């Protein structure tokens, strides 16, 4: 009983040995922990065949193993779900070569999009697992080297703009102070006319607003080196750290604005201008603007489709305006419109030309009845015959 693991019995045989104890012979005053219901266990266990006992033992082991596997899997899944996307490969047993190939681009992109202070904290926190975090470290180092090269190429421009931003608030305040001195001298020489006093007061108020706005711009685009140094030396390190992080986050947001938001807004302005020309039936101007947009945005599918639609609309406008005699266009214009229509809308070409032919025939018949020439209808009918003959030949 003192060393149950040393007796060599299995759990079943140990229970059987306990069940053979005559509990009635034990002194009722004894405090030995022997229970009479062990005899019931002996009845069950001793009546089992050896094969059944072995199967029961294997089943218990299998049941315990499955329970452990479920617990481990559930715990690992919950832990993984609580980790950032970029941390999902940390603490794995995968070989380094296989691990690198298993990292998804989205994981690296998510990691690199973090602020630098969060990246450094994460890498330091995972320092013990150097192998699994090596891809992230390498990606971060490559990113920083590329940014350093970019900064070196544009360092002079960056410094120039930062200098302007740093000096702007001081320059505005100097102009304001000079204006105040001028007003005081004018007053000392004699009473100012009301309109002059009002103008000077308005100018000083405008300079006050300009000074305040220029200071706000300076906090974002200026170097801020002197300001941050003064904060740190005066014991305001936390404020300096907070301001630096705020400026970094703001500039990162500006980078996204210039790469994603601004191009979309520019395209919206161009679309509005194109729509105005289209509404006024200035299709050639609208097409020119759309083609100009491709010089900036490239031959995108959206712009290509817009140009095709505009050319189809222009062709339809020329052809239908002529056949209805709202505006009569010349032979070349009609021919070019048919060619442009077939090129940009081949599926609609037969349908539109059939409709134009029927409209021209009806208009010509009505003109004979009224003894009025249908010049537009005749021009479209001739253009259709010439173009179809030319294309078939």
DOLUMRO-580399 format. One record per atom (N, C-alpha, C, O): residue in one letter; x, y, z. Coordinates in steps of 0.1 Angstrom, whole numbers, plus 5000, padded with zeros to 4 digits. Example, Ala and Ser with C-alpha at 12.3 -4.5 7.8 and 13.67 -1.06 7.14 Angstrom:
A513249435078
A512349555078
A513249675078
A514249675085
S512849785071
S513749895071
S512950005079
S513450115080
//
This chain:
X500849885000
X500050005000
X500950135000
X500450234995
X502150115006
X502950235006
X503550274993
X503650384989
X503850164985
X504350194971
X503550104961
X504050004957
X502450154957
X501550074948
X502150054935
X501849954928
X503050144930
X503650124917
X504650014917
X505149974906
X505149974929
X506149874929
X505749734931
X506549644931
X504349714932
X503949574934
X503749494921
X503649374922
X503849564909
X503849484897
X502449454892
X502349394881
X501349484899
X500049454895
X499449554885
X499849674885
X498549514877
X497849604869
X496749664877
X496549624889
X495949764872
X494849824879
X493849714883
X493249714894
X493549624873
X492549524875
X492949424885
X492149394895
X494149374884
X494649264893
X494749324907
X494549254917
X495149454908
X495349514921
X493949524928
X493849494940
X492849564920
X491549564926
X491049424930
X490349414940
X491449324922
X491049184926
X491649144939
X491049084948
X492949184941
X493649144954
X492949214966
X492749154976
X492549344964
X491849414975
X490549344977
X490049344989
X489849304967
X488549244968
X488549114976
X487549074982
X489749044977
X489848914984
X489948934999
X489948835007
X490149055003
X490349085018
X488949055025
X487949105020
X489048985036
X487848955044
X487549075052
X488149085063
X486649155048
X486349285056
X485649255069
X485749335078
X484949135070
X484249105082
X485249075093
X484949085105
X486449025089
X487448985100
X488249105105
X488949095115
X488049225099
X488749345103
X488049405115
X486849415115
X488849445124
X488249515136
X487449635132
X487849715124
X486249645137
X485349755134
X485849885138
X485449995133
X486849885148
X487450005152
X488550055144
X489150165145
X488949965134
X490149995126
X489750105116
X488650115112
X490750195113
X490550305104
X491050275090
X491250365082
X491350145087
X491950115074
X490850135063
X489750105065
X491250205052
X490350245041
X489950125032
X490350125021
X489250025038
X488849915030
X487349915028
X486649945038
X486849895016
X485449915013
X484849775008
X485449705000
X483649745013
X483049615010
X482649604996
X482449494991
X482349724989
X481849714976
X482949664966
X482649644954
X484149654970
X485149594962
X484849454958
X485349404947
X484049384966
X483749244962
X482849244950
X482949154942
X482049344949
X481249354936
X482049374924
X481849314914
X483149454926
X484049474915
X484749334911
X484949304900
X485049254922
X485649134919
X484749034911
X485248964903
X483449044914
X482548954906
X482548994891
X482448904883
X482649124889
X482649164875
X483949134868
X483949084857
X485049154875
X486349144869
X486748994868
X487348954858
X486448914878
X486848774877
X486048694867
X486548594863
X484848734864
X484048664854
X484348704839
X483748654830
X485248804837
X485648834824
X486748744819
X487548704826
X486648714806
X487648624800
X488948704798
X488848834797
X490048644797
X491348724795
X491248804783
X491848924783
X490648754771
X490648834759
X489748964761
X490049074756
X488648944769
X487749064772
X488449164780
X488349284778
X489249114790
X489949204799
X490949284791
X491149404793
X491649214782
X492649284773
X492049384764
X492549504763
X490849354758
X490149444750
X489649564757
X489649684753
X489149544770
X488649654778
X489849744781
X489649874781
X490949694784
X492149774787
X492549854775
X492849974776
X492549794763
X492949874751
X491849984748
X492250094744
X490649954751
X489550054748
X489750174758
X489550284754
X490150144770
X490350254780
X491550344776
X491450464777
X492550274771
X493750354767
X493450434754
X493850554754
X492650374745
X492250454733
X491350574736
X491550684731
X490450544746
X489550654750
X490350774756
X490050884754
X491350734765
X492150834771
X492950914761
X493151034762
X493550844751
X494350904741
X493551004732
X493951114729
X492350964729
X491451044721
X491051174729
X491051284723
X490851154741
X490451274750
X491651374750
X491451494749
X492851324752
X494051404752
X494251484739
X494551594739
X494051404728
X494251464714
X493151584712
X493551684707
X491951554716
X490951654714
X491251784722
X491051894718
X491651764735
X492051874743
X493151954738
X493152074738
X494251884733
X495451954727
X495052024715
X495452144713
X494251964706
X493852034693
X493052154696
X493252254690
X492052144705
X491152254708
X491952364714
X491752484710
X492852334723
X493752444729
X494552514719
X494752634719
X495152434710
X496052494700
X495252584690
X495752684686
X494052534686
X493252614677
X492852754684
X492852854678
X492452744697
X492052864704
X493252964705
X493053084703
X494352904708
X495552994709
X495953054695
X496253174695
X495852974684
X496153034671
X495153144667
X495553244661
X493853124671
X492953224667
X493153354674
X492753464670
X493753344686
X494053464694
X495253544690
X495553654694
X496053474681
X497353544676
X497053624664
X496153604656
X497953734662
X497853804649
X498153714637
X498753614639
X497653764625
X497853684613
X499353654611
X499753544606
X500253754613
X501653734610
X502353644620
X503453604617
X501653604631
X502253524641
X501853374640
X502253294649
X501153344630
X500553204629
X501553104626
X501252984627
X502853134622
X503853034619
X504853024630
X505752944630
X504653104641
X505653104652
X505452974660
X504252924661
X506552924666
X506452814675
X505952684668
X505052614673
X506452654656
X506052534649
X507252444648
X508352484650
X506952314645
X508052224643
X508452194629
X509152094626
X508052284620
X508352264606
X509752294603
X510352384610
X510352234594
X511752254590
X511852394584
X510952444578
X513052464587
X513152604582
X512852624567
X512152714563
X513352534559
X513152544544
X511652534541
X511152614532
X510952444547
X509552424544
X508752544550
X507752584545
X509252594562
X508552704568
X508552824560
X507452894559
X509652864553
X509752984545
X508752974534
X508053074530
X508652854528
X507652834516
X506252834521
X505352864513
X505952814534
X504652804539
X504052934543
X502852954546
X504853044544
X504453174548
X503653234537
X504153244525
X502453284540
X501653344530
X501953494528
X502353554538
X501853544516
X502153684514
X501353784523
X501853884527
X500053734525
X499253824534
X499753834548
X499653934555
X500453724553
X501053734566
X502153834567
X502253914576
X503053824556
X504153924556
X503654064554
X504154154561
X502654084546
X502154224544
X501454274556
X501654394560
X500754184564
X500154224576
X501154264586
X501054364594
X502254194587
X503354224596
X504054354593
X504254434602
X504354374580
X505054494576
X504154624577
X504754734578
X502854604578
X501954724579
X501854774593
X501354874595
X502454694603
X502454744616
X503354864618
X504254884611
X503054944628
X503955054631
X505355004635
X505454884641
X506455074633
X507755014636
X507954984651
X508654884654
X507355054660
X507455024674
X506754894677
X507254814686
X505654864671
X505054734673
X505854614667
X505854504672
X506454644655
X507254544649
X508454504657
X508754394659
X509154604663
X510354584671
X509954504684
X510654414689
X508754544690
X508354474702
X508054324698
X508354244706
X507354304687
X507054164683
X508254084681
X508353964685
X509254144674
X510454064671
X511254044684
X511853934686
X511254134693
X511954114706
X511254014714
X511853934721
X509954014714
X509153914721
X509253774716
X509153684724
X509553764703
X509753634697
X511253594695
X511553514687
X512153654703
X513553644701
X514053504703
X515053454697
X513353434712
X513753294715
X513553204703
X514153094702
X512553234695
X512253154684
X512753214671
X512053254662
X514053224670
X514753294659
X514453224645
X514253294635
X514453094645
X514253024632
X512853054626
X512753084614
X511853044634
X510453064629
X510253214625
X509353244617
X510853304632
X510653444630
X511653504619
X511553624616
X512553424615
X513553474605
X512953534593
X513453634588
X511953474587
X511353534575
X510853674577
X510953764569
X510153694589
X509653824592
X510853924594
X510754044590
X511853884601
X513053974603
X513654014590
X513954124588
X513753914581
X514353944568
X513554044560
X514054134554
X512154014560
X511254104553
X511354244558
X511354344551
X511454264571
X511454394578
X512754464574
X512854584571
X513854384574
X515154444571
X515254494556
X515754594553
X514654414547
X514654444533
X513754574531
X514154664524
X512654584538
X511754694537
X512554824542
X512454924535
X513254814553
X513954934558
X515054974549
X515355094548
X515754874543
X516854914534
X516354984522
X516955084517
X515154934517
X514555004505
X514155144509
X514355234501
X513555164520
X513055294525
X514255384527
X514255504524
X515355324532
X516555404534
X517155454521
X517555574520
X517155364511
X517655414497
X516755524492
X517255614486
X515455504494
X514455604489
X514655734496
X514655844489
X514955734509
X515155854516
X516455924511
X516556044510
X517455844509
X518755904504
X518655974491
X519256074488
X517755914482
X517555974469
X516856104470
X517056194462
X515956114480
X515056234481
X515356314493
X514556404498
X516556294499
X516856364512
X516856514511
X516356584520
X517356564500
X517456714498
X516056774497
X515756874503
X515156714490
X513856764488
X513056754502
X512356844505
X513256644509
X512556624522
X513056734531
X512256794538
X514356754532
X514956864541
X514457004537
X514157084546
X514257024524
X513857154519
X512457184524
X512057294529
X511557084522
X510157104526
X510057114541
X509157184546
X510757034548
X510757044563
X511257174567
X510657234577
X512257234561
X512657364564
X511657474562
X511457564571
X510957464551
X509857554548
X508757544559
X508257644564
X508357424563
X507357404573
X507757454586
X506957504594
X509057434590
X509557484603
X509557634603
X509357694614
X509957704592
X510057844592
X508757924590
X508658034593
X507757854584
X506557924581
X505857984593
X505458104591
X505657914604
X504957984615
X505658114620
X505058214623
X507058104620
X507858224625
X507658334615
X507558454619
X507658304602
X507558404592
X506258474592
X506158594591
X505158404594
X503858454595
X503658544607
X503158654606
X504258504618
X504158584631
X504958714629
X504558824634
X506158714622
X506958834620
X506158934611
X506159054614
X505458884601
X504658974593
X503459034601
X503159154600
X502858954610
X501859004619
X502359114628
X501659214630
X503459094634
X504059184643
X504359324636
X504159424641
X504959304624
X505259434616
X503959504613
X503959634613
X502859434610
X501559504607
X501059574620
X500459684619
X501259514631
X500859574644
X501659704646
X501059804650
X502959704644
X503759814646
X503359924636
X503360044639
X503059894623
X502559984614
X501360054618
X501160174617
X500359974623
X499160034628
X499360134639
X498660234640
X500260094648
X500460184660
X501160314655
X500760424661
X502060314646
X502660434640
X501660524633
X501660644635
X500760454626
X499760534619
X498860604628
X498360724626
X498460534639
X497660594649
X498360714657
X497660814660
X499660694659
X500360794666
X500560924657
X500661034663
X500560904644
X500661024635
X499261094634
X499261214630
X498261024637
X496861084636
X495860984635
X496160864634
X494561024636
X493460924636
X493360854623
X493560924612
X493160724623
X493060644611
X491560664606
X490660674613
X491460664593
X490160654587
X489460524590
X490160424591
X488260514592
X487560394596
X487860274587
X488060164591
X487860304574
X488060194564
X489460134566
X489660014564
X490460224568
X491860184570
X491960104583
X492659994583
X491360144593
X491460074606
X490859934605
X491359834610
X489659934598
X488959804596
X489859704587
X489859584590
X490459764577
X491259674568
X492459614576
X492759504574
X493159704584
X494359654592
X493859554602
X494559454604
X492759574609
X492259474619
X491959344612
X492259234617
X491359344600
X490959224593
X492259154589
X492259024589
X493259224584
X494559164580
X495259094591
X495758984590
X495259154603
X495859094615
X495158974619
X495758874623
X493758974619
X493058854622
X493358734612
X493458624616
X493458774600
X493758674590
X495158614592
X495358494591
X496158694596
X497458654599
X497458564612
X498258474613
X496658594621
X496558504633
X496058364629
X496658264634
X495058364621
X494558224616
X495658154608
X495858034609
X496358234600
X497458174592
X498558124600
X499158014597
X498958194611
X499958144620
X499558014627
X500357924628
X498358014631
X497857894638
X497857774628
X498257664632
X497357794616
X497357684606
X498757644602
X498957524600
X499657744601
X500957704597
X501657624607
X502557534604
X501357654620
X501957574631
X501457424630
X502257334632
X500157414627
X499657274626
X500257204615
X500557084616
X500457274603
X501157204592
X502657174596
X503157074591
X503257264603
X504657234607
X504757114616
X505757044615
X503757084624
X503856964632
X503756834624
X504256734629
X503256844612
X503156724604
X504256714594
X504856604592
X504556824587
X505656814576
X506956864581
X507956854573
X507056934592
X508356984597
X509256874602
X508756764604
X510556904605
X511456804610
X511156774625
X511256664630
X510756874632
X510356864646
X511456824655
X511256784667
X512656814651
X513856764658
X514056854671
X514156804682
X514056984669
X514357074680
X513257064691
X513457064703
X511957064686
X510857054695
X510856924703
X510656934715
X511056814697
X511056684704
X512256684714
X512056624725
X513356734710
X514556734719
X514256814731
X514556774743
X513556934730
X513157014741
X512256944750
X512356954763
X511256864745
X510356794753
X511056684761
X510756674773
X511956614755
X512756514762
X513556564773
X513556514784
X514256674770
X515156744780
X514356804792
X514856814803
X513156834789
X512256894800
X511556784807
X510656824816
X511856664805
X511156554812
X509856504806
X509056434812
X509556554794
X508256514787
X508556404777
X508056424765
X509156304780
X509556194771
X508356124765
X508256094753
X507356104774
X506156034769
X505356114759
X504856064749
X505356244761
X504656334751
X505456334738
X504756334727
X506756344739
X507556334727
X507356204719
X507156204707
X507256094726
X507055964720
X505655964714
X505455914702
X504656014721
X503256024715
X503156104703
X502556064693
X503856224703
X503756314691
X504456244679
X503956254668
X505556184682
X506256114671
X505456004665
X505455994652
X504755924673
X503955814668
X502755874660
X502355824650
X502155984665
X500956044658
X501356094644
X500656074635
X502556154644
X503056204631
X503256094621
X502956094609
X503855984626
X504155864618
X502855804612
X502755784600
X501855794621
X500655734617
X499955824607
X499355774597
X499955954609
X499356044599
X500056044586
X499356044575
X501356034586
X502056024573
X501855894566
X501755894553
X501655784573
X501355664567
X499955664561
X499755614550
X499055734568
X497655754562
X497755834549
X497055814540
X498655934549
X498756024538
X499355944526
X498955964514
X500255854529
X500855764518
X499755684512
X499655674499
X498855624520
X497655554514
X496755644506
X496255604496
X496555764511
X495755864504
X496255894490
X495555894481
X497555914489
X498155944476
X498255824467
X498155844455
X498355704473
X498455584464
X497055534460
X496955474449
X496055554468
X494755484466
X493655584464
X492855584455
X493455674474
X492255764475
X492355874464
X491355894457
X493555934464
X493656054454
X493456004440
X492756074433
X494055904435
X493855864421
X492355834418
X491855864407
X491655774428
X490155754426
X489455884425
X488555904416
X489855984433
X489156114432
X489456184419
X488556254414
X490656174415
X491056234402
X490156174391
X489656244382
X490056034391
X489255964381
X487756014382
X487156024371
X487256034394
X485856084395
X485756214389
X484656244383
X486756304390
X486656434384
X486656424369
X485956494362
X487456334364
X487556314349
X486256254344
X485756304334
X485656164352
X484356104348
X483256204347
X482456204338
X483256304357
X482256404357
X482456494345
X481456534339
X483656524341
X483856614329
X483456544317
X482856604308
X483756414316
X483356334304
X481856324303
X481256334293
X481156304315
X479756294315
X479056424311
X478056424303
X479656544314
X479156674310
X479156684295
X478256734289
X480356644289
X480456654275
X479556554267
X478956584257
X479356434273
X478456334267
X477056384267
X476256374258
X476656444279
X475256504280
X474956604269
X473856624264
X476056684266
X475856794256
X476156744242
X476156814232
X476356614240
X476656544227
X477956584222
X478156584209
X478956624230
X480256654226
X481156534228
X482056524236
X480856434219
X481456304221
X482956304218
X483656234225
X483356374208
X484756384205
X485556444216
X486656394219
X485056544223
X485756594235
X485856494246
X486856484253
X484756424248
X484656324259
X485656214256
X486356164265
X485756174243
X486756064240
X488156114241
X488956044246
X488456244238
X489756294240
X490156294254
X491356264258
X489256334263
X489456334277
X489756194283
X490656174291
X488956094278
X489155954282
X490455904278
X491155834285
X490855934266
X492155894260
X493355964268
X494355904270
X493156094272
X494156164280
X494356094293
X495456084299
X493256044299
X493255974312
X494155844311
X494755814321
X494155784299
X494955664298
X496455694299
X497255604302
X496855814296
X498255854297
X498755854311
X499855834314
X497755874321
X498055874335
X497755744341
X498655684349
X496555684339
X496155564345
X496555434338
X496455324343
X496955454325
X497255334317
X496055284310
X494955334312
X496255184302
X495155124294
X494355024303
X494454904302
X493655074313
X492854994322
X491654944315
X491155004305
X491054824319
X489854774312
X488654874313
X487854884304
X488654944325
X487555044326
X487555154316
X486555194310
X488755214315
X488955324305
X488755274291
X488155344283
X489255154288
X489155104274
X487655084271
X487255114260
X486855034280
X485455014278
X484755144277
X483755164269
X485155244285
X484555374284
X484755434270
X483855494265
X485955424265
X486255484252
X485455414241
X484955474232
X485355284242
X484555204232
X483055254233
X482455274223
X482555264245
X481155304246
X480955444241
X479855474234
X481855534243
X481755674238
X481755674223
X481055754216
X482655594217
X482755584202
X481455534196
X480955574186
X480855434203
X479555374198
X478555484199
X477655494190
X478455554211
X477455664212
X477655774202
X476655824197
X478855804199
X479055914188
X478655864175
X477955934167
X478955734171
X478455684159
X476955684158
X476455724147
X476355634168
X474855634168
X474255774167
X473255794160
X474855864174
X474356004174
X474456064159
X473556124154
X475556044153
X475756094139
X474856024129
X474156094121
X474655894130
X473855824121
X472355854123
X471655874113
X471855844135
X470455864138
X470056014136
X468956044132
X471056104140
X470756244137
X470556274123
X469756364119
X471356214114
X471256234100
X470056174094
X469356234086
X469656054098
X468555984092
X467256054096
X466256054088
X467256124108
X466056194112
X466156344108
X465256424111
X467256384102
X467556514097
X467556624109
X467256744107
X467856574121
X468156674132
X469456744129
X469556864132
X470456674124
X471656724120
X472156634109
X472256514110
X472556694098
X472956614086
X474556624085
X475056734084
X475156504086
X476556494085
X477056454071
X476256394064
X478256474068
X478756444055
X479056294052
X478956214061
X479356264040
X479556124036
X480656064044
X480555944048
X481856134046
X482956074053
X482556044068
X482955944073
X481856134074
X481456124088
X480555994089
X480755924099
X479655984080
X478755864080
X479555734078
X479255634085
X480455734069
X481255614066
X482155584079
X482155464083
X482855684084
X483655654096
X482855614108
X483255534116
X481655664109
X480755624120
X480355474119
X480355404129
X480055434107
X479755294104
X480855204108
X480755094114
X482055244103
X483255164106
X483555154121
X483955054126
X483455274128
X483655274142
X482655194150
X482955124160
X481355194145
X480355114151
X480554964150
X480454894160
X480954924138
X481254784136
X482454734144
X482554624149
X483454824146
X484654794153
X484454774168
X484954684175
X483654874174
X483454874188
X482254804193
X482154774205
X481254774184
X480054704188
X479654604177
X478554624171
X480454504174
X480154414163
X478854344165
X478154304156
X478454314178
X477254244181
X476054324178
X474954264175
X476154454179
X474954544176
X474954594162
X473954664158
X476054574155
X476154644142
X474954604132
X474354694126
X474754474131
X473654434121
X472254494126
X471554534117
X472054484139
X470754534144
X470554684141
X469554724137
X471654764143
X471554904142
X471454944127
X470655034123
X472254874118
X472154904104
X470854874098
X470354944089
X470254754102
X468854724098
X467854824102
X467054864094
X467954874114
X467054974119
X467255104111
X466255174107
X468555144108
X468855264100
X468255254086
X467655344081
X468455134080
X467955114067
X466355124066
X465855184057
X465655064076
X464255074076
X463755224078
X462855264072
X464455294087
X464155434090
X464355514077
X463555604074
X465455494070
X465755564058
X464655544047
X464255634041
X464355414046
X463255374036
X461955444039
X461355504030
X461555434051
X460255504055
X460355654053
X459355714048
X461455714056
X461555864055
X461555904040
X460956004037
X462155824032
X462155854017
X460755834011
X460355914003
X460055724016
X458655704011
X457755824015
X456955874006
X457855864027
X457055974031
X457456104024
X456556194021
X458756124021
X459156244014
X458556244000
X458256353995
X458456133994
X457856123980
X456356163981
X455856233972
X455656123991
X454256153993
X454056303995
X453056363991
X454956364003
X454856504006
X455656593996
X455656713997
X456256533986
X457056603976
X458156693983
X458456803979
X458756633994
X459856704001
X461056614001
X460956494004
X462256663998
X463456573997
X463856534011
X463856614021
X464256404013
X464756344025
X466256334024
X466756224022
X466956444025
X468356444023
X469156354033
X470056284029
X468756364045
X469356284055
X469156144053
X470156064054
X467956104050
X467655954048
X468355904036
X468855794036
X468455984025
X469155944013
X470555924016
X471255834011
X471156024024
X472656014027
X472955884035
X473955824032
X472055854045
X472355734053
X472155614044
X472955514046
X471155604036
X470955494027
X472155464018
X472555354016
X472655574012
X473855564003
X475055514011
X475855434007
X475155574023
X476355534032
X476255394036
X477355324036
X475055344039
X474955204042
X475255114030
X476055014032
X474755144018
X475055064006
X476555064003
X477154954000
X477155184004
X478555194000
X479455114011
X480355044007
X479155124023
X479955064033
X479754914033
X480754844034
X478554864032
X478354714031
X478954654018
X479454544019
X478854734007
X479454683995
X480954673997
X481654583992
X481554774003
X482954784005
X483454674014
X484454604012
X482754654025
X483154554035
X483054414029
X483854324032
X481954384021
X481854254015
X482754224004
X483254114002
X483154333997
X484154323986
X485454293992
X486454273984
//
